[in-house]
Amino acid sequence: MINMEFLLKVMAALFATVGIEEYIKNFFKPKNKVWYAVLMLPLSVGCYVAVELLPLWVIGSILTVGGVQLSYQTLVQGYK
């Protein structure tokens, strides 16, 4: 049976990882897209460690940046 607290931590780290990676894509546009997949691994670990070990305001800040980026892409750019 999966522990719900663990699952929520994974979901928070997932959301933060996707949002931060999308944010980073605004600054770096490599020709080979494999770098985004390579970036995802340490970024995922870092986000989960932030959820697990750091104060709540740290992961809250990371989630906010990720949420803003994903919302902008979905709502603003999608509407254009």
C-alpha positions as a Markdown table, in Angstrom:
| # | Residue | x | y | z |
|---|---|---|---|---|
| 1 | Met | 0.0 | 0.0 | 0.0 |
| 2 | Ile | 1.3 | 3.5 | -0.9 |
| 3 | Asn | 1.6 | 6.0 | 1.9 |
| 4 | Met | -0.5 | 9.1 | 1.0 |
| 5 | Glu | 2.1 | 11.5 | 2.5 |
| 6 | Phe | 4.8 | 10.0 | 0.3 |
| 7 | Leu | 2.6 | 10.3 | -2.7 |
| 8 | Leu | 1.9 | 13.9 | -2.0 |
| 9 | Lys | 5.6 | 14.6 | -1.6 |
| 10 | Val | 6.3 | 13.0 | -4.9 |
| 11 | Met | 3.5 | 15.0 | -6.6 |
| 12 | Ala | 4.8 | 18.2 | -5.2 |
| 13 | Ala | 8.4 | 17.4 | -6.4 |
| 14 | Leu | 7.0 | 16.4 | -9.8 |
| 15 | Phe | 5.1 | 19.7 | -10.2 |
| 16 | Ala | 8.1 | 21.7 | -9.1 |
| 17 | Thr | 10.5 | 19.8 | -11.4 |
| 18 | Val | 8.3 | 20.4 | -14.5 |
| 19 | Gly | 7.7 | 24.0 | -13.7 |
| 20 | Ile | 11.4 | 24.8 | -13.0 |
| 21 | Glu | 12.5 | 22.9 | -16.2 |
| 22 | Glu | 10.0 | 24.9 | -18.3 |
| 23 | Tyr | 11.3 | 28.1 | -16.6 |
| 24 | Ile | 14.9 | 27.1 | -17.5 |
| 25 | Lys | 13.9 | 26.5 | -21.1 |
| 26 | Asn | 13.3 | 30.3 | -21.4 |
| 27 | Phe | 17.0 | 30.9 | -21.0 |
| 28 | Phe | 18.7 | 27.9 | -22.6 |
| 29 | Lys | 17.8 | 26.6 | -26.1 |
| 30 | Pro | 20.2 | 23.8 | -26.9 |
| 31 | Lys | 20.0 | 22.3 | -30.4 |
| 32 | Asn | 20.0 | 18.8 | -28.9 |
| 33 | Lys | 16.9 | 18.4 | -26.8 |
| 34 | Val | 18.4 | 15.4 | -24.9 |
| 35 | Trp | 19.9 | 18.0 | -22.5 |
| 36 | Tyr | 16.4 | 18.6 | -21.1 |
| 37 | Ala | 16.1 | 14.9 | -20.2 |
| 38 | Val | 19.5 | 15.0 | -18.6 |
| 39 | Leu | 18.6 | 18.1 | -16.7 |
| 40 | Met | 15.4 | 16.4 | -15.4 |
| 41 | Leu | 17.3 | 13.8 | -13.3 |
| 42 | Pro | 19.3 | 16.1 | -10.9 |
| 43 | Leu | 16.4 | 18.6 | -10.9 |
| 44 | Ser | 14.0 | 15.8 | -9.8 |
| 45 | Val | 16.3 | 14.7 | -7.0 |
| 46 | Gly | 16.8 | 18.3 | -5.9 |
| 47 | Cys | 13.1 | 19.0 | -5.8 |
| 48 | Tyr | 12.3 | 15.9 | -3.8 |
| 49 | Val | 15.1 | 16.7 | -1.4 |
| 50 | Ala | 13.6 | 20.1 | -1.0 |
| 51 | Val | 10.2 | 18.6 | -0.2 |
| 52 | Glu | 11.7 | 16.1 | 2.2 |
| 53 | Leu | 14.3 | 18.1 | 4.1 |
| 54 | Leu | 14.0 | 21.8 | 3.6 |
| 55 | Pro | 11.7 | 24.2 | 5.4 |
| 56 | Leu | 8.2 | 24.5 | 3.9 |
| 57 | Trp | 8.9 | 28.1 | 2.5 |
| 58 | Val | 11.6 | 26.7 | 0.3 |
| 59 | Ile | 9.5 | 24.1 | -1.5 |
| 60 | Gly | 6.6 | 26.6 | -1.5 |
| 61 | Ser | 8.8 | 29.0 | -3.4 |
| 62 | Ile | 9.9 | 26.4 | -5.8 |
| 63 | Leu | 6.3 | 25.3 | -6.4 |
| 64 | Thr | 5.2 | 28.9 | -6.9 |
| 65 | Val | 7.8 | 29.5 | -9.6 |
| 66 | Gly | 6.8 | 26.2 | -11.2 |
| 67 | Gly | 3.1 | 27.0 | -11.0 |
| 68 | Val | 3.5 | 30.5 | -12.4 |
| 69 | Gln | 5.5 | 29.2 | -15.4 |
| 70 | Leu | 3.1 | 26.4 | -16.1 |
| 71 | Ser | 0.1 | 28.7 | -15.7 |
| 72 | Tyr | 1.6 | 31.3 | -18.0 |
| 73 | Gln | 2.2 | 28.6 | -20.7 |
| 74 | Thr | -1.2 | 27.1 | -20.3 |
| 75 | Leu | -3.4 | 30.1 | -19.8 |
| 76 | Val | -1.7 | 33.0 | -21.5 |
| 77 | Gln | 0.2 | 31.4 | -24.3 |
| 78 | Gly | -2.5 | 28.8 | -24.9 |
| 79 | Tyr | -5.1 | 31.6 | -25.2 |
| 80 | Lys | -3.1 | 33.5 | -27.8 |
